[in-house]
Every structure is written in C-alpha cells, then in structure tokens.
Amino acid sequence: MRNIAKDILGSTELANFAIDELLPLLTKGDIDEANAAINENYMQFKKGLRNATIS
C-alpha cells in the first residue's frame, strides 16, 4: 500500500503522511482532525519552501 501511495503522490514523505497520520484519522471518522493534520502538513511544506534557496 505504501508503494502505491508513493507512486500516486510522487513522494515517500507524502505517502507516509497519508498512511501513518491521515488514514487512521479518517478510518475513525475524525474529519476535523484529518483536516487539521492536512492544514498543518501544508503549513510545514509552505514554511519549507520559504526557507529554500533557488540556485
């Protein structure tokens, strides 16, 4: 399942997030918590882009 998620999402990090963090929340029906996890993951991604330098 992890390999399929990696192929679809194009990233090991995103696949790990989807399987390890997001999927358990969604299977429990914790939609608000899943949404918060997605938002937090996005903010960390966005923060990483701000700190990146283009060469």
N, C-alpha and C positions, 0 to 999 in steps of 0.2 A: 504494500500500500504506500509506503514511504517513497519508493522509486517512482510509482505512478504520479504521486503528488508532486515530486520533484520535476518530472517531465512536464507536467501540466503547468506548474507555477514557474518553472525555469530557475529554481533556486532551492538549494538544500535548506537554507535558513527559513524561507517561507514555508517549505514543506514541513519542517519541524514545528514551526509555529502552528500551522493548520492542524497537524495531528496531535501534538502534545498539549496545546493550550486551547485552541478553538473547538476542536471536535468534542472533547469532554464537556465543555460548557453547553454546546448545542445539544448533545445527547441527553443532558439533564434538563433541557428546556430553559436554560438561563440565557435568554436572548439579550437582556440588558447587560449582563456580564460579558457576553460574547462581543457585543457592540463596543463596550468599554475596552476590551482587550484589543480589538481591531483598531480603535482610535489610538490607543497607547502605542501599539506597534507602528502605526503610521507616523505618529509624532516622533518616535525614535528614528525611523527611517528618514524623515524630513530633517531632523537635527543632524543626522549623519551627512546628509547632502550639504548642509550649510557649512560643515566643517571640512568638506572635501575640497581639494585644490585640483584645478584642471591644468594639465601640463601638455 
